[in-house]
Amino acid sequence: MNPIRVRKKVVAQLAKIKFKKGIYTFVSKPEDYLTVNKAICSYLTKNLKFSGIYVSLNNSCKEMLEKFDKEKIDTNKLLFIESTGQEPKSRINSCISLKNNRSLTELSLSISEACKNKKNQFIFFDSVSTLLVYNNLETTEQFVHYIVNRIKNLGLFMVLISIEDEKSNKLLPILSQFCDKIIRIN
């Protein structure tokens, strides 16, 4: 889909959401994934002037900073948690680097620690689809259930990103039980 149309669809869906708290999963086609991510982060940081936590399981903090800077997204409002499956490479103050994508305990602890900062109003989780690359469906379900309940108890707003593919589609029925809404961008 045309990136401008994707962006408009995302913004239209975001405009319908009450942003005090809630858990929302955005599902996109693989080719629209980056556009959807940037549109959501732009809306949260620019339009709503929120600060938050960006959990990246796909890209390093450095890569995300470069992509967001091109979009004029205020990265000073973001704390990054990167877990790209490689040795931590980012030496950036606003970035927590995890050792690997398989350590869901380390990821959970890092998210919990980052949530202690009261200025953070949202968590952006990129992506549940990547969890399925490194973990089986049952383990991923348990982790997502745990982290979503943790975020709900903290009263924060959360966006989960999922790619529309065979593996991720198996997780959507479970996510629909935990999330306030599943939003398909297609």
N, C-alpha and C positions, 0 to 999 in steps of 0.2 A: 504494500500500500504506500502511497505517496506520504513522505514524512510530515508534510504540513497537515494532511488529513488525519494522520495518526495523532499528531500533537493536539489538534482541535478535539478529537474524540476523547483523548485523555483529559484535557482541561474541562470539557463538558461533564465528564463523569466526576471529576474532582469537585466541581462546583456544586454537585448535589450532596456532597458528604458534609456532615457536621464534624468538625475537626477537634473536638475536645478529647475524644478517645474513641477507640474502635479498632478493629482489625480488618483489613481489606486485602484481598488477593487480586492482583492484576495479571491476567493471562494474555500473552501476546504471541504472535508468530515469531519465529526466530529472527527473521529479517527486520522486524519492527522493535525488537527487544531494546536496543540502545536508545532509540527515539523515545520509547515509552519511559525508560528510566530517567532520561534527561528532562522530559516534560514534567514528570512527577516531582523530581527534586527541584526543578526551577519553580514550579508552582508553590511548593512548600516553603522554600527559602525566600523567593522574591515576593510573591503575592501575599502569602500569609506571614512572612517574616519570621518563620519558625527556625529554631536551631534543632539539630538532631544527630542521630547516629546512622551512618551508612555502613552496613555490613556487606562486604564484597567477597564472594567466593570465586569470582571469575577473573577479576582484574586487580592489579596492584593499586595501591593508593596513588602512586605516582601517575599511572595511566588514567585513573579516574579524575585526578586533579587537572591533568591536561585536557581531558574531554570536557570537564565542567567549566574550566576557564574559557574555552572556546565558546561556550554557551552563555558566558557571563553569569554563571551560577556562583553565588557567594559561598565559596568553600570555607570561609572563616566561620560559617555557621554549622559546619559539619565536623564530626569526629568520625574518622574512618577506622573500621576494623577489617583488616585484610587477611584472607586465608586462601591463598591461591594455589596451595599445594606445592609451593616452592619454598626455598629458604627465604626468610624475611629479607626484603631488599630495601624497603622504604625506611628512610631515616628522617621522617617528617614528624614534627611535634604532635600534630593532630591525628596521628595514625598509630594504631595498635596492630602489630604484626604477629600472627599466629604461626605456629610451626607447620601445621598441615591441615588438610580438609577433613581428615578422618577423626580428629579429636573434637567430638561434639561437647565433651566436658569443658575443654579449654575455651571453645567458642561460647558456650553458655556462661561460663565464669566471666569472660571478657564483656559480654553484653550486660550481665548483671552489674559489673563494676562501672561500666559506662553509664548505666541508668541511674547511678547514685547522684550524678550531676543534675541538679534540678532544672538547669537551663534547657536541657534536652526535652523537646516536646514530641518528638517522633523517632521511630526506628524504621529504616528502609532496609529490607532484607533481600539481597540480590545473590542468589536466587534459590528457591526451594528445588528447582530442577537440578541445580548443581549438587545439592545434597544427595540426590538419587544416583549421581555418577559414582560417589564414593561410599554410599551406604545403601543397604537394602531398603525396600519399601517399609517394612515394619519398623526398623530403627528410625527411619526418617519420620514416619508418622508419630512415633513416640517423642522424638525431639521437638518436632513442630508443635505438638500438643503441649508439651512442657513449656516451651518458650512463649507460645501464644498466651497460655494461662498466666505466666509470669508477667508479661507485659500488661495484660488486662488487670491484674492485681495492682500493678503500679499506676494504672490509670493513664497510660500513654497511648498515643495513636501509632499504629503500625501498618506499613505496606509491605506485603510479600509479593515478590515477582515470581511468576512461573511461565515457562516456555510451553507453548502448545506442541506437545509431542506425545508419543505413546506412553512412555514411562511416567511423565508428569501428569498425564490425564488420569492415571490410576490413583494419583494422590488427591485429585480435586474433590471427589466425594467426601473424603475425610476432612479436607480443608473447609468444605462448606459447613461442616458441623462446628468448627471452631471459629470461623470468621463471620463478621457481620455481613459481608457480601463478597461474592466472586464477580469480578468485572472483566469481561472478555473484550479485548480490543482487537477486532478483526473486520 
